[in-house]
């Protein structure tokens, strides 16, 4: 029998929870909506701040959007002669949430901020949960 000190039990429990977390999420049916874009070189810091603020608000404004990630890509993507330096991913409850997001009034408001920091055209893809 292995005996652990109380502190070691907590560490072991945390390690087990950390290892089990990906397995627990593996069966999720969520959808990840991602896109990469080319930044407008002359976009102001105020334009970027508005984009960040509007993007951060998506989960609270649009039902079905659960999380957002955005930032500069670790390695730019070259697509049809355009270099995509930035990306956004939005975790959504399911494919129906993606359709609802596209029609939601806040999406139009968010687009107003997004269009001030990106050159027209994006590289978009969706990842379906299993």
Secondary structure, 3 states (H helix, E strand, C coil): CCCCCHHHHHHHHHHHHHHHHHHHHCCCCCEEEEEEEEECCCCCHHHHHHHHHHHHHHHHHCCCEEEEEEEEEEEEEEECCEEEEEEEEEEECCHHHHHHHHHCHHHHHHHHHHCCCEEEEEEEEEEECC
